[in-house]
Each structure stands twice: as structure tokens, then as C-alpha cells.
Amino acid sequence: WQLHRGNRPASSLAQFVRRQQVLLLYRRILRAIRQVPGDSDRNYLKDWAREEFQRNKSATEEDTIRMMITQGNKQLKELEKTLALAKS
């Protein structure tokens, strides 16, 4: 039994949780990008992040989405590492 919203079935709990993970990752990436020195580099990275998330917005396969979240987290860690080295 599923509730319907308009013509769309309500998302399952797993889809809801996955969506929250993606949104959290996106916010964390944007937060890290704010620390990048230099307007042009910061703008380039913001555009890149926005385009990547937009490009993959229609992904529905759970394994694919999980893999993309893992990749995004790895890239975020690399960015954070690079920013930490730049500050030291």
C-alpha cells in the first residue's frame, strides 16, 4: 500500500534516505568549495559540482547511486585534504 502524491507514488524509505545522503554530500562539497582561495577556482569548482549533480539527477539504479555517493565522498575528502595542506 503506497500513498500517492498527485500522479507519483510516494518514495520508499530507502529512496528518501538516499536522497538525503545526496543532498548532504552536495552541501558538504559546496561548503568545502567556499574555502578555496581565488574566485576563479572557487567558481570553477562550484560550476563543476552543480553540473555533476544535475547530470546524474535522473539516476534511479540503487547500485549506481551508491557508487556515485562513494565517489563524491572520495572527491570531497581529496578536496578537504588539499585545502588542509594549503593552509599549513
Phi, psi and omega per residue, in radians:
W1 nan 2.147 3.131
Q2 -2.199 2.483 3.016
L3 -1.365 2.590 3.123
H4 -1.996 2.528 3.079
R5 -2.098 1.847 -3.038
G6 1.150 -2.192 3.096
N7 -1.749 -0.006 -3.100
R8 -1.707 2.405 3.019
P9 -1.239 2.609 3.101
A10 -1.115 2.576 3.126
S11 -1.214 2.595 3.058
S12 -1.288 2.888 3.122
L13 -1.038 -0.725 3.140
A14 -1.068 -0.728 3.123
Q15 -1.150 -0.697 3.115
F16 -1.074 -0.811 -3.133
V17 -1.113 -0.764 3.132
R18 -1.062 -0.764 3.121
R19 -1.048 -0.727 3.118
Q20 -1.117 -0.664 3.105
Q21 -1.108 -0.741 -3.131
V22 -1.129 -0.798 -3.137
L23 -1.114 -0.695 3.098
L24 -1.107 -0.773 3.109
L25 -1.043 -0.788 -3.141
Y26 -1.049 -0.794 3.134
R27 -1.123 -0.696 3.133
R28 -1.145 -0.674 3.109
I29 -1.130 -0.816 3.134
L30 -1.086 -0.674 3.107
R31 -1.087 -0.752 3.128
A32 -1.156 -0.687 -3.122
I33 -1.093 -0.555 3.120
R34 -1.037 -0.403 -3.123
Q35 -1.491 -0.142 -3.109
V36 -1.220 2.193 3.102
P37 -1.284 2.556 3.095
G38 1.600 2.072 -3.107
D39 -1.016 -0.759 -3.057
S40 -1.159 -0.730 3.108
D41 -1.140 -0.757 -3.138
R42 -1.090 -0.791 3.123
N43 -1.138 -0.694 3.104
Y44 -1.039 -0.835 -3.106
L45 -1.162 -0.666 3.088
K46 -1.082 -0.797 3.119
D47 -1.097 -0.747 3.129
W48 -1.040 -0.842 -3.117
A49 -1.078 -0.811 -3.133
R50 -1.044 -0.794 -3.130
E51 -1.121 -0.720 3.136
E52 -1.087 -0.809 -3.127
F53 -1.187 -0.678 3.103
Q54 -1.115 -0.749 -3.097
R55 -1.085 -0.591 -3.082
N56 -1.750 0.156 -3.072
K57 -1.025 -0.585 -3.049
S58 -1.556 0.059 3.136
A59 -1.105 2.374 -3.123
T60 -2.193 -0.329 -3.115
E61 -1.234 2.106 -3.072
E62 -0.963 -0.804 -3.125
D63 -1.090 -0.697 3.134
T64 -1.132 -0.780 -3.130
I65 -1.114 -0.768 3.099
R66 -1.034 -0.754 3.131
M67 -1.103 -0.717 3.137
M68 -1.158 -0.655 3.092
I69 -1.123 -0.749 3.106
T70 -1.057 -0.801 3.112
Q71 -1.070 -0.758 3.130
G72 -1.077 -0.718 3.102
N73 -1.133 -0.670 3.087
K74 -1.112 -0.767 3.138
Q75 -1.138 -0.660 3.094
L76 -1.102 -0.771 3.122
K77 -1.074 -0.704 3.103
E78 -1.090 -0.767 3.121
L79 -1.087 -0.784 3.138
E80 -1.107 -0.668 3.107
K81 -1.118 -0.780 3.136
T82 -1.091 -0.753 3.128
L83 -1.137 -0.679 3.127
A84 -1.141 -0.712 3.108
L85 -1.142 -0.670 -3.133
A86 -1.133 -0.552 -3.115
K87 -1.372 -0.434 -3.066
S88 -1.502 nan nan
